Amino acid sequence: MISELKRFLIGRPLKSTELGEQKINKTKALAILSSDALSSVAYGPEQILLVLVTISATAFWYSIPIGVGVLILLTALILSYRQIIYAYPHGGGAYVVSKENLGMYPGLVAGGSLLVDYILTVAVSVSAGTDAITSAFPSLHAHTVGIAVFFVLCITILNLRGVTESATVLAYPVYLFVLALFILIGVGLYHIATGQVSPTLHSPIGTPVAGISLFLLLRAFASGSSALTGVEAISNAIPNFKDPAPKNATKTLIAMGTLLAILFSGIVWLAYYYGIAPKDEVTVVSQIAEQTFGRSFMYYFIQGTTALILVLAANTGYSAFPLLAVNLAKDKFIPRMFTIRGDRLGYSNGIIFLGLLSIILIFAFKGKTEHLIPLYAVGVFIPFTLSQTGMMLKWIREKPTGWLLKLIINTTGALISFIVTMMFFLTKFTQVWAVLIFLPLIIILFHRIRKHYDAVGDQLRLATCEPVKPIEGNVIILPVAGITHVVENSLNYAKSLSPHQIIAVYVPFEREDEVVFEEKWNKWQPDVRLVTLHSPYRSIINPLTKFIDTVQRKASESNYQVTVIIPQFIPKKGWHNILHNQSSLLIRAHLLYRRNLIITTVPYHLKK
Amino acid sequence: MISELKRFLIGRPLKSTELGEQKINKTKALAILSSDALSSVAYGPEQILLVLVTISATAFWYSIPIGVGVLILLTALILSYRQIIYAYPHGGGAYVVSKENLGMYPGLVAGGSLLVDYILTVAVSVSAGTDAITSAFPSLHAHTVGIAVFFVLCITILNLRGVTESATVLAYPVYLFVLALFILIGVGLYHIATGQVSPTLHSPIGTPVAGISLFLLLRAFASGSSALTGVEAISNAIPNFKDPAPKNATKTLIAMGTLLAILFSGIVWLAYYYGIAPKDEVTVVSQIAEQTFGRSFMYYFIQGTTALILVLAANTGYSAFPLLAVNLAKDKFIPRMFTIRGDRLGYSNGIIFLGLLSIILIFAFKGKTEHLIPLYAVGVFIPFTLSQTGMMLKWIREKPTGWLLKLIINTTGALISFIVTMMFFLTKFTQVWAVLIFLPLIIILFHRIRKHYDAVGDQLRLATCEPVKPIEGNVIILPVAGITHVVENSLNYAKSLSPHQIIAVYVPFEREDEVVFEEKWNKWQPDVRLVTLHSPYRSIINPLTKFIDTVQRKASESNYQVTVIIPQFIPKKGWHNILHNQSSLLIRAHLLYRRNLIITTVPYHLKK
C-alpha cells in the first residue's frame, strides 16, 4: 500500500539513461536562476524599515542612504561573481572555490553554511510567500504555519517526481513578477510625479531624528542586505548555459543585477515616499500595492506573482541543496546515501532531508519571516566572504594578466561581505548566535564522518599479497524450542551443511522440563547432540551466548567456523507476528554484534 | 543505558524458584481483597446525587430509598458469591464460572468484559483518588490528568518490581480508611443527634418533587450500584486463604459486605442530611468531611486515606488483570506473550499493557471520574450476570442437596445484576454504547487468535511417520558490491560450505561498470562464477530476486537448497550505521518472506 501511494505521488521509476542534460539560453536562464535573488526584494526593503521603526517614523528617510549602500554592495558582488564565472567555468560554488584556494576547513565552513542556508532559503521563501498571501487574505493569517508547510510538502513532492530546473513553465512567474513590480513602480512614480501622493506622508531626507545611532544604521544596512541573497546562483550553474557559457552567464548575471537594483530601489523609494510603516500582518509590498491600486485586480496580480516567485525561489533550494550534498558526500563529509539517485533520478534523500528540516524550521519560528532572515543572511554572507577571499588568494598565487584589478575587485567584495557578516554578529547577536554553535558542530561532524569513511576504506581494501586462511570446517549450533516441523526443517538444512558437527541447544526454565525434553529428543534424533542449558532467570539469550562463547573458543583452535542456525517462523499474515514471541529476532539481534559468528535464518512459512 | 535504567527502576532479576506462595489470614485478606470494593464508597453515593441534581436539590431525599435498593442488591450479591466460593474453591472468576457452565462464548464475554474492566478499575480508582487530593488542594485541580498519570506510572513500576498483593504494608491504608470513615460517620451522626446540624438543610423524605420520573430514579439506582464494584474480588482469591479456605473466605466476604453496607449507608445519610449537592471540583466525601470537621487534621486525614485506598484499589487491577490474561493466553485467546514472567517474576507484559491502556483512558476522559464510571459499572455487571447465570445452570444440572435454595439465591443475583446492566443500557446509553461495539470486537479478536494458534499447532506437530527428504546439496548466492575484505570474508565462508556451487552476483547501474567489474573479478577469483545483473532502474532488490527465482527453480529440480549469503558490515559505533547504505538489511527483509530461501548473514566487524 505504501509503495502504491509512493507510485501515485512520485510516478513510475525512470531509467538511468533517461537522465539528459539540457543547455538553456540566456532569457530562460535569467528567469530560472534569478528567482531566488529577485524574490528577495519582496522582504529585503521591509527588513530595513523594521529596524528603523524601532526609533520612530521620522527615521524612515534613512532607508534611502541605506538603500544606496545596499546597491553599492550589490555592484561589488556582481563584479566579483563576474570574475568567479570566468575563473570557474565548470561551476564555482562557494564550497569549491573556498576548498581549492583556502583549504579544506574554509571549504567546509562554506559548505556547511551553504547546506544550512539552502534549508533557510526554503523556509524564508515559503514563509515570505505565505505572508504575501495572508496580506491579501487576512483571514488566512491564523494558518500561516499550515500554509507554509503545505507549500513545502508540495515542492518536495514535485521535486521527488523530478521537476528539472530547466522546465520552461518555471520561467513565466519570474517574468510576470518583474512585470508586476515594473508596473507598480512605474504607476507609483507617475502618481508621485503628478502630485497624486501627498508629500506630507514622509519626513524629508535629512530630517534630524532623535535617538538614531550608527549601531542602528549598521543594523538596518545588514538587514537590508538580505535583499542580495541568491545572487550567487548563476555562478554555480555555468555548465547549463549555451556556449560560450561564461560569456552568456556573465551577461545574465549583469542583467539580473540590473533588474534587482531597479526593483529594490523602486520598492525602497515608494515605501519611503508613501511613508509606509511595517505592519505585523501586511507586508510592505502589499501596502505599497494597495496604496497604488486599491484592492483591484492589479493588487491581487502583484500579490499572486510575489507569492509565486517566492515559492519558485524555495524551489531553487531544492536544486542546489542535493547537488551540494552530492559534492560533500563524494568528498566523504556527509553520509553516502546523499549520492543515491531515487526512482525519478532526483537525489531523493537530499530532497526529503531538505523538506523535513525546512518544515522543522518553519514550525520552530512559527513561520515568522523576519525572525528567519538574519540567520539566512549570515548563512549567505559567510560563504560570500570565503569565496571572495579564495579568489583573492587565487589571483595572488596565479598572477594572470590584469590580476591586480581582479584582486582589487575581489578584495572589495570580500571586505564588504566580511563587514556585513560582522555587522550581523555585532548588531543582531541575539538572533544569529546559533550559527556560532551549529557551524562548528557541523564542521566537527563533517570531519568525523570523513575520518570514519577513511578508516573503513583502509580496512576494506584488499592487501593484494596475503590470502585469507581457508576455513577447515563448520560447527553448527541450532537453538530449539520444541520438537516440531520448524526444528525438523532447520535440522535438515544443518545436516546438509555439516552432518557431524551439529549441536542442538535447548534452554528450559524448569528442571523437570529439562529431563522430559532430553528423553524425547534422544528418541527422535539420537544422532544429533543435544545440550540443555537450564535458565533459572528465564533468559534465553544469556545462557545461549555463554555457550556459544565456549564453542567458539574451542572451534577457533582448529580454525573451525561457528554458525548459529535460527529457525524463523513466517506467519501468513503480518498481524500474526504479534501472536508469536519474537525470540528468533531477539536472538539474531544479540548475536549479530558478536565477533566472527555467522547467523543463518531458516524461514518456516506457515501455510494458514 | 536502557538496560541500566530498567535495572534501576525494576531491580535485579529473580530466579523462578524464588516464586513462593503465601497463605494469608482473614484480617489481612479482608484488608487486601476489599480495597476495591470499600473504596467504591468514595464515588458511589456521589453518582446518585449527580443524577438527582439534574432535577433539583429537593430530589436529593430520593437518595435514601435508592440507597436502600443498593443495599438489597449488595445483599443478593454477597449471598450469591458465598455460593460461588463453596462451589469453586480454587477460584471462581467470572471467566471460569461462565466458561464451565455456559460455554465458550459466554465465557469469552465475561473474560472480555473483565479485561476491559480491570483497565477501567485502574483508571476510575486513580481518577477518584486524584479527585480526593484536588478536593483538598484546589490549586492542583488544573493538573488532574498529570497527577493521575503519575500515579499509574508509579503503580506500574512498583508492580514490575513485584509488589505482591500480600504485602502487609498494603493492609494499613484500608483499615485507616475504614477508621477514618467510621469517625466521620460517628461524629456526623453525633452532631445530628445533638442538633448541631440545621434540619433545614435538606427537604424531608417524601417531599413531592416536580419532574421526577421512574426513568430518572432507575438511572440514579444504576449509578449508585457502581458502589458495589469490587465485591467479586474475594471469590477469585480463595486459594490464598488459610485452611479451611472456603470457610475463611466466606467469613471475610460477609465482613466486607457488612463494612461496605455501613460505610455506604453512612455516607448516603450524611450527604442527604447535610443537603450536600455534588460539585465539579470537590467530592461529596470531601464536602461532608469539611462540614463535619472544617479544614482540620481530621479533614486531611480522611482525604489522605481516601486517596490511598483508591490508589490501592487501582493496584488490585494490577494483580487481577495479568492473572486473567494468563488464563486467556493459556486458552490461546490472547497472544502468548502474556504468559511470560518478567525479570521480577511478575507478568510484565500484562502489567505494562494495563498501565498503558489505563493512561490512554485517563487522557481520553481527561481524568473525569463520573464519565468513566458508567462504562466501569457495565463492565462489572455483565460478568456478574454471567457468572450468576452459570451458577443457576450448575445447580439445575448437578442438583446437590439443598439445590433449590441455592438456585433461588443465584437466580435472584443473576436477575438483579441483569436488571442493573439493562438499566445502564437504557438510561445511560450515550455513555455506555461503546461496550456494544468493543465487546463483540474483542470476542471476534479472541476467536481469530485462537483459530490462528490452532492452525499453527496443526502445522507444526510432527506427523510421526514420514521423515523429510534430505537435502542433496547447496547452491550459494553471494551478492557482492565490490572487491573488498568484506566480500573475501563471505566468500571464504561460502567455499567452506559448498565449494563448487557458489554464484557471486553483482548489480551494476551502468553498463561500463559491468565490464570493468567482470574483468577485475576474473583476475581475483577465476574459480568463482560471477553473474552481473545490469539494473537500469538502480534497484538492487528487483533483479536480485528475479535471479534467485531462476536459480531456485533449477535447484529444486534436483532437491538442492538455495542459500543467500549477505555480508553485513558492523561498524564499531552505533551512529556509524547511518553512514552506510543499509542494503544488507533491506535485501534480507525482502528475501526473508520468500519461500524456502535460507539467508545467512556473515558479519564483518570494523575495528575502528
Interface residues (C-beta under 8 A of the other chain):
Chain A: P13 L14 K15 S16 T17 P335 R336 M337 I340 R341 D343 I449 H452 Y453 A455 V456 Q459 L460 R461 L462 V468 P470 I471 E472 G473 N474 G482 I483 T484 H485 V486 E488 N489 N492 Y493 K495 S496 L497 F509 E510 W524 P536 Y537 R538 S539 Q561 T563 Q568 I570 P571 H576 I578 L579 H580 N581 R588 L592 Y593 R595 N596 L597 I598 I599 T600 T601 V602 P603 H605 L606 K607 K608
Chain B: P13 L14 K15 S16 T17 P335 R336 M337 I340 R341 D343 I449 H452 Y453 A455 V456 Q459 L460 R461 L462 V468 P470 I471 E472 G473 N474 G482 I483 T484 H485 V486 E488 N489 N492 Y493 K495 S496 L497 F509 E510 W524 P536 Y537 R538 S539 Q561 T563 Q568 I570 P571 H576 I578 L579 H580 N581 R588 L592 Y593 R595 N596 L597 I598 I599 T600 T601 V602 P603 H605 L606 K607 K608
